[in-house]
Amino acid sequence: MSEQTGHLNPDAGTARLWIVIPVTMLSFFYAETLGYLLPLYFSALHEVDPSYPADMFSQLMKYQVTPWFFMPIVAGLLSRRYGERRVWCFAQIGMAIIPLTLILDPQPNMVKMISFWSGVTGAMMWISGISLIQMVRPEKKGLANGLMMGALGVGSFLGPLCGRALLYRQELGTHLPDGDWSGVVHKLLALEQTITTPQTSDFVFVFWILVAVKLTCGVMVGLWVQRPGHFAQDEPSPRWDRTVADLKRLLGNPRFWALVGALCLLGGPLFQATNQFLPYRAEDLGLKSGAEDHGWIWLQLVRTAMWIPGGLAVGLLAGRRAPGIAAVTMLGCFAITSLGMGWSTIAWELFACAALFEFTRQFMRWSHAGYLSEHMPEDLRATAIGCSITISGLGATTFAWVSGYLWDPNYSNFQSSQPFLAAAALGLTGCVGLFIFDRFIPIRQAETTKSADTEPGVVSEDESVV
């Protein structure tokens, strides 16, 4: 009996952190390994066949972000209706298709298709995962969010490092018979120039490993990620009519629109400018040349290393219902560091600004999920997170396609700094707007309560405080 109801067993239906944290780490290990390899892989394909598009990575990012303007809300509704565990499991297994396609048929049209699929499954993975991590006892919420964001950083840091080790495995292996570990470390960290240029077959080997990683994650999530029973704050069997009613209540909340308008709609382009144009910015400053890595690995390592302290720092705010000025500060720092990346003229400036940007990225990721959900009624958790990231995806998608026309890497007059400056201007605009809103209607108000016991469409007393 106690396994079936959260009222008798407070741990019923809660997330198993000893599964959630490793899966999160492996998921971002997968994502950042691909993020490191793909600019080099596409350059290698271009060198073999000059007709292969030079802007393939930029194209990939446009198609990858496109589903994010509609898929997060779908993922949120599916998570609300069928449960986060099922949605997360499907997303993990579905992502195995991406490296498999890169192995079998990396032609431009197929890359665009799997990029779109990557956006679909990525949205499902993030929404269901970040929503599930909120399903812990209230006193553990700060710990759970901090650990998840920290695991995200650890996996992301190890991804590029392991990707480079596997990519140059043959050259690094020549140092092992003589016990020359310093030579291995120097070449692994790009402190000593490598003498070989990676071939497409070297990338294929790594892609097979990533297929195995995704399938393993899917099994772990499907079998063990959640304790038996229903989470105390969730309905045992939510209905579609109730799910739709939840959506209507959420869309009538002005604090929701203020937060997502600034943090998501105007903050989304900040994410996308870095995702889409950082390799070109790095090439302009001499960190990569075609398929050759002249410091690109260090930029990736610095970026992802900052996700670890950034993620742990999130734990200091998570669960505390931080006031609106916290959101203003997060967005303002995010925009200023993007501005710095655009203004950078030498490599060390780019490194410094990218490090600060990525530290703040962890807070921005959390702001779209944990921070937002703390200021919404408890039973709207998955719905609110799905809607907010949908709007972030809308901002990022719009920026991706518009920037593709304004700043095309195929053009001889392409300047990689301009997308960063444009995104920073949008972010600062949102920062000012949210600051003004918070002065008149404070983001942090009276505690919001669950309204699952009310009739669909009825607003609870505490919720009407808005």
N, C-alpha and C positions, 0 to 999 in steps of 0.2 A: 504493500500500500504506500509506504513512504517513498518508493522509487517512482511513483506515478504522479505525485503532486508536490510542487515546490513549497506548498504551505506547511507540509509536515517534514519535508527534507529540504533545507535551504540550498543544498548543492544540486538538487535535481535539475537536469537540463542545462547546467552551467558548462562553460568551456573548459576542457582539459588543457591547462597551460603547457603541460609537458609534451603535448602534441601540437598545439597551435604555434608555439614559439619555433620549434624546428621546421615546421612546414613553411612558416613565414620566412625563415632564414633561407631555406632551399628555394622558395619561390623567387626571392629577389637575387639569390645567387644565379638562378637561371636568367632572370631579366637583365642583370648587369653584365653577365657573360656575353649575352647577345648584343647588348649595347656597346661593349668594347669591340667585339669581333666584326659586326656587320659593316661599319664604315671601311674597315680593312678588306673584308670579303668582297664588297662591291667594287672596291678599287682594284682588287686582284682580277675580278671578272672583266672589268673595263680594260685592264692591261692585256688580257688574253684576247678579248674581242673589243676593239675600239668603238664598235657600234653600241655596246652596252652603255646605258645612260649614265653620265657622270653625276647626275643629281638623284640617283636611285635612293640614297638614304633619306634625302629630303622628301621624296615621293612616298617612301615607306611611312614616314612619320605623319604625313598628311592623311593617308588612308587609315593608319592605326588610330589616330585621334578621332576620326569621323564618327564611329559608333558611340563615342562618349557623350554625344549630345542627345542621345535617346536611350542608350542601353543601361546606364546606371539606375534610372527610374524603373525600368523593366526588372533589373536585378533586385532592386529594393522591394518591389511588389511581389516578385517570386519568392524572395527570402521571407517576406511577411506571410505569404500564403503556404509555402511548402517547407520552410525552414532553411536557415543559413547553411546547415551541414550539407544538404543535398545540392544546393546551388554551388557551393565551394568545391565539392567533389567533382561535379560535372565540368566546372571551369578548369580545374587542374588537369584532368584527363584530356579535355579538349585542346589545351595548349601544347600537348605533345605533337599535334599535327604540324605546328609551325616549323620546328627544326627538321622534321621529317620531309616537308616540302622543299626546304632549302637544300636538302641532300638530293632529292630526286629530280626536281625541276625548278631551278632558281631563275627562270626567265621573268622579265619585267612584269608581264601580266599576272603570272602566278604570285610574284612577290606582292603585288597590289592586293590580290585576293586574300593571301594569308595575313597581310597587314591589317586588313579589315577584320578578319577573324580574330587576330590578336587583340584588337580593340574590344570586340564583343566579349571574348573570354576574360580579358584583363579587367573589364568593368565588373563582370560577374564575380571574379575572384576578389577584387578589392572591396566591393560593397558587402558581399557575404562575409568575408573575413573580418573586416573592421567592425561590422555589426555584431558578429559572433563574439568578438573579444569584449564587447560591452556586457555580455551575458555572464557576469560574475557577481559575487556578493558586493554590495556597495563599498565596503571597506577595502576590497581588493582591486577596485577599478583603476586607481592610480598605478598600482603595481602592474596590472595587466596591460594597460596602454603603454607604459614605459618599457616593459619587456618586449612587447610586440614591435615598437618602433626601434628599440635597440637591436633586436634580432634582424629587422629589416636592414639596418646599417651594417651589421656583421656580414650577412649574406651578400650584400651589395659590394662590400669591400673585398671579400674573398673572390667574388665572381671574376672581375678583370684580371686579378693576380693569377688565379688558376687558369683562366682562358689563355693568358699569355704563356704560362708554363706549358700548357698542352699544345699551343700553336707552335712554339719553338722547341718542342720536346726533343727532337732529333739533335739539334745543335746543343742544347743544354746537356743532353746525354753524353756528348763527347767528353765532357769534363769529369764525369763520374768515375770512369775506370782509374783515373789518377788521383781520385779523392780531392779534386779541385773544387771544393764547395764555394769558395769565394768567387770563383769564375762563374758558377751557376747563379749565385745571388746577384752579382754585378750585372749579368745579362738579363736576369729575370726582372730586375728593377730599372733596366735601361741605363745603368751607370756605365756600361761598356757596350759599344755598338755591336749589334749582331751582324754576322757575315752572310746569312741566308735571307732570302725573301720568301715569305710564306706562299705556298701554292694552294690551289683550291682543295686538293686532297687533304691538306693539313686541317682546314676548316671543317671538312666533312666528319672527321674523327671526333671533333669536339661536339658537333651537332648530335651525333648518336648518343653521347653521354647526356646531353640535355633532354633528349627524348626519355631516357631512363629516369632522369630526375623527376620529370613531370608525372610519369606513371606511378612512381613511388609516392609522390605527394598525394595523388588521387586516392590511392589505397589507404594511406594514413588518415586522411580526412574522412573518407567514407566509413571506416570501421571504428575509429577511436576518438575523434576530435571532441565529442560532446557526451556528457554523462546521461544515462537514461532518465526519462521523465520529462516533465514540462517545466521550463523556466518560470519562476514565480511571477514575473511581470507580464507573461504572455498568455494569450488565450489558448486553451487546449487544442481547439480546432478552428482557427480563423476562417471566415467565409469570404468569398470574393466581394459580396455586397458590403461587408464590413471593411474590407481592404480599400474599396473605392471611397467609402465614407471617410476613412482615415485620411485619404489623399485630399479630399475636399476641405476637411478641417485644417490640414496643414497649409493649404494654399490661401486660407483666409487669415493667416497669422502674419502681421506686419513685421515682427522681429525676424521671422524666417526670410522674408524678402529683403530686408536690410542686410542681413548677413550674407545671403547668397549673391545678392547683387554686387557687393563689394568684394568679398573673399573669393567667390566662384566665377561670376561673369567677367569681372575686370581683373581678377587674379589668375584666371585660367591662362591667358596669353603669356604670363610670366613663366609658367611651367613649360608651355609649348615653345617659346623662343629658345630656351636652353635645350630642350629635347631635340629640336629640329635643326638648330644652327650651330650648336657648340662644336661639332667636328670641323666645320668650315672656319669657325673662329680660331680653333686650335691650329689649323693648317696655315692660316694667315700669319700666325705668330711663331711658326716653325716647329710645332710639336708633332706633326705628321706630314708625310709626303707620299701620296698614293697609298700603297699597301705597307709602307715602311713606317715603323713606330719610332719617332725621335723624341718621345716624352709624352705621348698621348696616354700611355699607361699611368704615368704619374698624375696627370690631370684627373683620370678616372679614380685613382686610388685616393687622392686628396678629397675629391667630391664625396665618394662613398664613405670614407673614414669619418667625415663630419656627420654622417647620418647616425653614428653610434652615440656620441655625446648629445646630439640633437634629439635623438629618440629618447634617451634616458631623461633629458631635461623636460620632455613632454610630461613625464610622470609627476613633475612638480606642480603642474597645472591641472592635469586630468582629475576629474571627480570633484573639483572645487567650485565649479560654476563661475569661472573667472569673468570679470566684468567686461564691458564693451571695449574699454581702452586696451585690453589685452589683444583683441582682434585687430584694432587699429595699429598697434605696435608690430604685430606679426606681418601684416600686409605692407606697412611702411618699410620695414627692414628688407622684406623680399624685393620690393620695387627698387630701393636704393642700391642693393647689391647687383641687381640686373643692370642698372644704369652703369655701375662700375665695370661690369664685364664688357659693356659696349664701348666704354671709354678707354679700356686697357690698350696700351700700345706696346708693351713688352710682356714676356711670358709670366714673370713673377706677379705682375699686377693681376693678370687673369687668374692665376692660382689663388691669390688672396681673396679676390672677389667671389670666385667660384666656391671657395671653402665656406665663406660666410653665407652665401646664397643657399648652399646645401644644408647648412645647419638650420637655417630658417625654414627650409622646405619641409622638414619634419613637423614643425609647428603648423605649417599651412596644410599639410596632409591631414593632421589631426583636427584642424579647425573645420574642415569639411565634414568631419564625422563625429568624433567624440565631443568637441567643443559645441558644435551646433546641436547635437542631440541632448546635451545637458541643459539647453535653454528651451527645449521643446517638451511637450507631454511625453511621459515615459513610453507609452504604447505606440508612439509614432517613430520609434528609433530607426528601424530599417527603412521606413518610407521617407523620413526626413533625410537620411544619409543618401539614399538613392536619388532623391530629387536634387539635393545640393550638388552632387557630383555630376548629375546630368547637366546642370546649368554651367558648372565648371567646364564640362566637355563642350558645351555650346560655345563658350567663350574661346576655348582652345581651338576648336574646329574652325570657327570663323577666322581666327587669326592665322591658322595654318594655311588655309586656302587663299586668303587675301595676301599673305606674305609670300606665298609661292609665286604670285603674279608680280608683286612689287619688287621682290628680291630673289631672283632666280639664280641659283649657283651656276647655271649653264652660261650666263651672260658674262662677257669680259669685264664689265664695269660693276660686277657684284661686290657689295661691301657688307661683310658679315656683321659689322657693328650695328647696322641700322635696325634689324629686328629687335635687338635687345633694348635699344633706346625707345622704340615705339611701345614695346610691352611695358617698360618702366613708367612711361607717361600714363598709360591706362591704369596701372596699379596705384600710382600716386593719386589719381583722380578718385578711385574707389576709396582710398584711405581717407581723404578729406570728406567725402560724402558720408562715410560710416561714422566719422568723428562727430559731424554735425547731427546726424540722426540720434546718436547715443546721448547727446546733450538734452534732446527734447523727449525722447522715449528710451530710457535706459535699457540696454540689452539684458542686464541681469535684473530680474524682477522677482516676484514671489515664487516660491517653489511650485513647479508644475506637477500635476498628479496624473496618474493613470486614469483614463476614462473608458476603459474596456467594459465596465459594468453599466455604462449608460447606453441609451438607445443610439443607433447609428445617427451621426449628424448632430447629436446633442453635445454641447460644450460644457465641460465641468466648470465649477465656480472659480477655481484657481486659474484655469486656462483663460478665462474671460478677462483676467486682470490686464491683458494686453490692451 
